[in-house]
Amino acid sequence: MLLRLGDLVQMKKKHPCGCDRWTVTRVGADIKIRCQGCGRVVMLERPEFEKRVRKILERGPEEEGSADG
């Protein structure tokens, strides 16, 4: 799964605050996400995140300078 910083994702289960939308704040072997409802930050291992995510709602901005040349 291709993720970018700033992506808005929908998870399969709702957070206890009632929101199921999260913003990706860190991408790597672990994924850090912030709840859109209450602001709680959660860090998940990539396989666990990919199992729990339903879909990407909005894409974050593309990183500048990522192309070689």
ZAPA-653585 format. One record per residue (C-alpha): residue number from 0; z, x negated, y. Coordinates in Angstrom, 1 decimal, m for minus. Each point is the difference from the previous one (the first is absolute). Example, Ala and Ser with C-alpha at 12.3 -4.5 7.8 and 13.67 -1.06 7.14 Angstrom:
<zakols>
+-----+--------+--------+--------+
:   n :     pz :     px :     py :
+-----+--------+--------+--------+
:   0 :    7.8 :  m12.3 :   m4.5 :
:   1 :   m0.7 :   m1.4 :    3.4 :
+-----+--------+--------+--------+
</zakols>
This chain:
<zakols>
+-----+--------+--------+--------+
:   n :     pz :     px :     py :
+-----+--------+--------+--------+
:   0 :    0.0 :    0.0 :    0.0 :
:   1 :   m1.0 :   m1.4 :    3.4 :
:   2 :    2.7 :    0.4 :    2.6 :
:   3 :    0.2 :   m1.0 :    3.6 :
:   4 :    2.9 :   m0.2 :    2.4 :
:   5 :    0.4 :    3.3 :    1.8 :
:   6 :   m1.5 :    2.2 :   m2.8 :
:   7 :    1.6 :    3.5 :   m0.1 :
:   8 :    0.5 :    1.0 :   m3.7 :
:   9 :    1.2 :    3.1 :   m1.7 :
:  10 :    2.4 :   m0.5 :   m2.9 :
:  11 :    0.3 :    2.3 :   m3.1 :
:  12 :    3.7 :    0.8 :    0.6 :
:  13 :    1.6 :    0.9 :    3.3 :
:  14 :    2.7 :   m2.1 :    1.6 :
:  15 :    3.4 :    1.7 :    0.2 :
:  16 :   m0.7 :    0.6 :    3.7 :
:  17 :   m2.9 :    2.2 :   m1.1 :
:  18 :   m2.9 :   m2.2 :    1.1 :
:  19 :   m2.6 :   m1.4 :   m2.4 :
:  20 :   m2.0 :   m2.1 :    2.5 :
:  21 :    0.7 :   m3.7 :    0.4 :
:  22 :   m1.5 :   m2.9 :    2.0 :
:  23 :   m0.7 :   m3.3 :   m1.7 :
:  24 :    1.7 :   m2.8 :    1.9 :
:  25 :   m0.4 :   m2.9 :   m2.4 :
:  26 :   m2.6 :   m0.8 :   m2.6 :
:  27 :    0.2 :   m2.6 :   m2.8 :
:  28 :    1.6 :   m0.1 :   m3.4 :
:  29 :    2.4 :    2.5 :    1.4 :
:  30 :   m0.8 :    2.9 :    2.3 :
:  31 :    2.3 :    1.0 :    2.8 :
:  32 :   m0.3 :    3.5 :    1.3 :
:  33 :    1.7 :    2.0 :    2.8 :
:  34 :    0.7 :    3.7 :   m0.3 :
:  35 :   m1.7 :    2.1 :    2.8 :
:  36 :    2.9 :    2.5 :   m0.1 :
:  37 :    3.2 :   m2.1 :    0.3 :
:  38 :   m1.2 :   m3.6 :    0.4 :
:  39 :    1.6 :   m1.2 :   m3.2 :
:  40 :   m1.6 :   m3.3 :   m1.3 :
:  41 :   m0.7 :   m0.4 :   m3.7 :
:  42 :   m1.5 :   m3.0 :   m1.9 :
:  43 :   m1.8 :    0.6 :   m3.3 :
:  44 :   m1.7 :   m2.4 :   m2.4 :
:  45 :   m3.8 :    0.6 :    0.2 :
:  46 :   m0.3 :    1.6 :   m3.6 :
:  47 :    2.8 :    2.4 :    0.8 :
:  48 :   m1.5 :    0.9 :    3.4 :
:  49 :   m3.4 :    0.6 :   m1.5 :
:  50 :    1.6 :    2.3 :   m2.6 :
:  51 :    1.8 :    2.0 :    2.6 :
:  52 :   m2.6 :    0.4 :    2.7 :
:  53 :   m2.2 :    3.1 :    0.1 :
:  54 :   m2.6 :   m0.9 :    2.6 :
:  55 :   m0.7 :   m2.0 :    3.2 :
:  56 :   m0.1 :    2.5 :    2.9 :
:  57 :   m1.0 :   m2.4 :    2.8 :
:  58 :   m1.2 :   m3.6 :   m0.1 :
:  59 :    1.7 :   m2.6 :    2.2 :
:  60 :   m2.0 :   m2.3 :    2.3 :
:  61 :   m2.1 :   m2.7 :   m1.6 :
:  62 :    1.4 :   m3.5 :    0.3 :
:  63 :   m1.8 :   m2.2 :    2.5 :
:  64 :   m1.2 :   m3.4 :   m1.1 :
:  65 :    0.0 :    0.8 :   m3.7 :
:  66 :   m3.7 :   m0.9 :   m0.5 :
:  67 :   m0.9 :   m3.6 :   m0.8 :
:  68 :   m2.5 :   m1.6 :    2.3 :
+-----+--------+--------+--------+
</zakols>
